[in-house]
Amino acid sequence: MTRFLIAVAAALGLVSAPMAASAVERQSKPATHSSNLAGTNAVFFLGGIVAVVAAVLLLPEEDDTPVSA
């Protein structure tokens, strides 16, 4: 019987927690200072492309010849 009561209490807790959380209203404040990195996405994107191209061109290709011949 006690396991049943514990299961019922846990189920009520799981059901009531989201309802209680949705009842609370939170006010958000607008951002006063914007990020200094705004607009630099293109720089990071192009830098990533350059890094990938450099890695493909500069990394040596492996030979298929065995080391112990």
N, C-alpha and C positions, 0 to 999 in steps of 0.2 A: 504494500500500500504506500509506503514511503517513497518508493521509486516512482510510482505513478504521480504523487504530489510534486516530486522534484522535476519530473518531466513536464508537468503542467506549468509549473512556475517558470521553467526555462523557456517553454513555448510562449507564454505570456510576455516574458521579457524580450524575446526576439521579435514579437509582433509589436509591442508597445514602443520599443526604442526608435524605430524610424518615424513613427507617428509623433513622438515627442520632439524629435529633432526637426521635423518639418514645421512644427508649430512655432518654433523660435525664428524670428526674423532678424537678420543681420544686415546692417547698413554698410555698404562698402564705400570707401573714400576714393576719390579720383587720384590718380598719380600726379604728384606735384612736380617731380623731375623725371623727364624721359631718359631713356638709356642713351649713352654716348655711342653705342655700337649700332644705332639705327642706320640702316642703309648700307651696312658693310657686308650684307649677305652675299652680294655679287663678288666681293673681294675674296671671301672665304671659298665660294664655289669655284672661282677661277684658280685660286691657289691649290685647291684639291685636285682639279683637273691637271694642272701643271705637275703636281707631285706624282700623280699616277703615270703620266706620260714619261716623266723623267725616270721613274722606277722601271718602266718597261724598256726604255732605251738603254739605260745605264747598267742594269743588272745583267751579268753575263749569262749566256745560254749554256746549259749543261751539255757536255759531250756524252754520247752514248757509248764511247769506248770504255772497256773495263780498265780498272787501275792495275790489276795483276794480269798481265798478258803472258 
